[in-house]
Amino acid sequence: MHGVRHNLGSRHTLVLWGNVRHTPPTWFTARFPARYVYASLFDWPDNTLPAKNVGTPPGQPEGLCVSVAERAVLEMLYDAGTRQSL
């Protein structure tokens, strides 16, 4: 969504990220095979940090939250060596 691409193989399961524990609704996972991963990527006392690592890409509807490029790279590396080959 930010115009940045990677060369990882396509996945059959959609990986959704968040900051808090959440279970996607059954109707969603029945239609879109997905798993939800949550992690506190940063342990800083800065309360404004969550608003800084997600945002709405230019040209997208306001309120659509996606990871900024730097956070997206960390999310991509999360599966390296386990679910995604090196």
N, C-alpha and C positions, 0 to 999 in steps of 0.2 A: 504494500500500500504506500510505501515511501519511495518506490521506484528503485529499490535495492534488491538484487537477486542473489541467490546462492546456487551451488551446483549439487546440493544434496539430492539423493534419490527421492522420488515421490513416495508419500506414505499412504497406506490404506486407512490409517487411523488418524483423524484430526487431533492435534494436540492443542488444547486451550490452556492459557496461563492466567493466573491470578495471584493476588497477595494474601487471600484468606481461603480457608477450607470451604469447599462448595461441591455439591454433586449436581451435575447437569440433569435436567428433567429427562425422564424415560422417553417421552415423545421425541426429544431432540436426538438422543443417542440411538434410537431406533431408526431414525431417518439418516443421521450422519454419524457413522462410527467415530466416536471421540473419547478421549480421556482428558481429564482435567488435572493439571499439575499446579500446586501452589507452593510457593517458597518465598521466604523473606530474603530477597537478594541483598538487601542492604540493612545493616543493623546500626543506623545512625539515629541520634536523638532528634533529628530534623523532622518535624511534623509535616513540612511542606514537600518532602521527598516524593511521596506517592503521586502527587500531581505533576511532578517533573519527569517521571519515567514512563508515563503514558500520555497520549494526546490524540488529537484529531488531525489526520493528514490533510494537506491542502486539497481542496476540491471535493472533500467527502462531507457527508451530512454532519452537522454539529452534534456532539454527543456520542459519536462513534469513537470508542477508545481503542487504540492499538499501541503496542509498545514502541517507544522511540528506538531508533536504530541501534543504539548502544545496548539497551536492554534486550532487544531481539537477538543480538549476537550471543549474549549470555544464555538466553533461553535455548538457542540453537545448540550451543556447546553442552548443555545439560545432558543431552542424549549421546554425546560423542563417546565412543568406546563401549556403550552398553546397548542401546537400541539402534544406533547409527554407527556404521563402521568408520574407523579412522581413515 
